[in-house]
Amino acid sequence: MKKSLVLAGLLSVSSIAMADVYVGVDYGINSNTDTATGRVNGSQENSYSDLSIKVGYGIDGDWKTQLRLSKISYDKTIFDDSHKNLTELGVDAIKEFSIHSYKGLYPYLKVGLAYGSMDVDGYDDSSIGEVSFNVGAGVSYKVVNHLYVVGGVDYVGRRWSDTVYSDGSSTSVTGSGFKPYMGINYSF
């Protein structure tokens, strides 16, 4: 009897703890400007698509935190002729707002940081790292119990590791642009 009470208590506590956990997927596109300075100078427009899976925690209409893993596919190469995919791990802080006259609609503001890497050929290292930040706004809509549709626009800034050449010179590459996205979240 005691074991069943303890088990029932643990299950109820875990279901309460899981009540504010969500998983989701986002898809976004970005019209990005990459700028190189140093040994190589210049800018290029380079669009990309961004597919992210995420796990988050928070209360509707309040603060949320999420971890995201993104696969970013550029239209043009940045560093060499063969690699265009960036893998990135990030964290976002989200502040949602409740609109009492529109139950289930939650506008939000978001800020985040991420780190990623891309495989490269022809350099001393086989991959190059980057850090990025994002700030944005969007809306989450509760379609049915546990299921949300999200959409928004983020401004994304990215700074790649410097590429160093054999003569000691280097090139710094930065990128920035706006990324509209759509997604689905499922809360437990």
C-alpha positions in Angstrom: 0.0 0.0 0.0 2.8 2.4 0.9 4.6 1.6 -2.3 1.6 2.4 -4.4 1.0 5.7 -2.6 4.7 6.7 -3.1 4.4 5.7 -6.8 1.2 7.7 -7.2 2.8 10.7 -5.6 5.9 10.5 -7.8 3.7 10.3 -10.9 1.6 13.3 -9.9 4.7 15.4 -9.2 6.3 14.4 -12.5 3.1 15.3 -14.4 3.0 18.7 -12.7 6.7 19.3 -13.5 6.1 18.2 -17.2 3.1 20.5 -17.5 5.3 23.4 -18.5 7.7 21.5 -20.8 7.3 21.7 -24.5 9.0 20.4 -27.7 8.8 21.9 -31.1 10.1 22.5 -34.5 10.7 25.8 -36.4 11.5 26.5 -40.0 12.8 29.9 -41.1 14.5 31.6 -44.0 16.9 34.5 -43.9 18.2 37.0 -46.4 21.7 37.5 -44.9 24.6 39.8 -45.7 28.1 38.2 -45.1 30.9 40.7 -44.8 34.6 39.8 -44.8 37.3 42.2 -43.6 41.1 41.7 -43.4 43.1 39.8 -46.1 39.8 39.3 -48.0 37.3 42.2 -48.1 33.8 42.4 -49.5 30.2 41.6 -48.9 27.7 39.1 -50.5 24.1 38.4 -50.1 23.7 34.8 -48.9 20.2 33.5 -48.0 19.8 30.4 -45.8 17.1 28.1 -44.5 17.1 27.2 -40.8 15.4 24.0 -39.4 15.4 23.9 -35.6 14.2 21.4 -33.0 13.7 22.8 -29.6 12.9 21.9 -26.0 11.6 24.5 -23.6 10.1 25.2 -20.2 7.8 27.9 -19.1 4.3 29.1 -18.4 1.9 30.5 -21.0 1.8 34.3 -20.9 5.0 34.5 -18.8 8.7 33.7 -19.1 10.0 30.7 -21.1 13.5 29.3 -21.8 14.3 27.0 -24.7 17.3 25.0 -26.0 17.4 24.7 -29.8 19.5 22.6 -32.2 19.5 24.1 -35.7 20.7 22.9 -39.1 21.3 26.0 -41.3 21.8 25.5 -45.0 23.3 28.4 -47.0 22.6 29.1 -50.6 26.2 30.1 -51.3 29.4 28.9 -49.7 31.1 31.2 -47.2 34.6 29.7 -46.8 35.2 27.0 -49.5 33.5 25.5 -52.5 32.0 22.4 -50.9 30.4 23.1 -47.5 27.2 25.2 -46.9 25.8 23.6 -43.7 26.1 25.0 -40.2 25.1 23.1 -37.1 24.2 25.4 -34.2 23.2 24.9 -30.5 21.4 27.8 -28.8 19.4 29.0 -25.9 16.6 31.6 -26.0 14.8 33.6 -23.3 11.2 34.4 -24.2 8.7 36.7 -22.5 5.1 36.1 -23.5 2.2 38.4 -22.9 -1.4 37.5 -22.2 -4.2 39.2 -24.1 -7.3 38.6 -22.0 -9.7 39.4 -24.9 -7.9 36.8 -27.1 -7.6 33.7 -25.0 -4.8 31.4 -26.3 -3.0 34.2 -28.2 0.5 35.1 -26.7 2.6 37.8 -28.4 6.3 37.5 -27.3 9.7 39.0 -27.3 12.8 36.8 -27.6 16.5 37.1 -27.1 19.1 34.3 -27.6 22.7 33.2 -28.0 24.1 30.2 -30.0 27.4 28.5 -30.9 27.9 26.5 -34.1 30.4 25.0 -36.5 30.7 24.3 -40.2 33.1 21.8 -41.9 35.6 23.5 -44.2 38.4 22.4 -46.6 41.7 24.0 -47.4 42.4 25.5 -43.9 44.5 24.4 -40.9 41.3 23.3 -39.1 38.7 21.0 -40.6 35.9 23.1 -39.2 35.2 26.8 -38.3 33.2 28.0 -35.4 30.8 30.9 -35.0 28.7 32.6 -32.3 25.4 34.3 -33.0 22.8 36.3 -31.2 19.2 36.9 -32.0 16.5 39.3 -30.9 12.9 39.1 -32.2 9.2 39.2 -31.7 6.4 36.9 -32.6 3.2 35.3 -31.6 2.2 31.9 -30.2 -1.4 30.7 -30.7 -2.9 27.7 -28.7 -4.8 25.9 -31.5 -6.0 23.0 -29.2 -5.0 21.7 -25.8 -1.2 21.1 -25.9 -0.7 22.3 -29.5 0.6 25.8 -30.4 1.4 27.4 -33.7 4.2 30.0 -33.5 5.5 32.6 -35.9 7.9 35.5 -35.7 10.8 37.5 -37.1 14.3 37.5 -35.6 17.2 39.7 -36.3 20.2 37.4 -36.3 23.9 38.5 -36.1 26.7 36.0 -36.5 30.5 36.2 -36.1 32.7 33.5 -37.5 36.1 32.5 -36.1 38.9 34.4 -37.9 40.5 32.5 -40.8 44.3 32.7 -40.5 46.5 32.2 -43.5 50.1 30.8 -43.7 51.6 34.3 -44.0 49.9 35.3 -40.7 47.2 37.5 -42.2 43.6 36.8 -41.3 40.0 37.5 -42.4 37.0 38.1 -40.2 33.5 37.2 -41.4 30.3 38.5 -39.9 26.7 38.0 -41.1 23.4 39.6 -40.2 19.8 39.7 -41.4 16.2 39.2 -40.6 14.8 35.6 -40.3 11.0 35.1 -40.5 9.9 31.7 -39.2 6.9 29.4 -38.5 6.7 26.5 -36.2 4.7 24.1 -34.0 5.1 23.5 -30.2 3.6 20.6 -28.3 3.3 21.1 -24.5 3.1 18.2 -22.0 
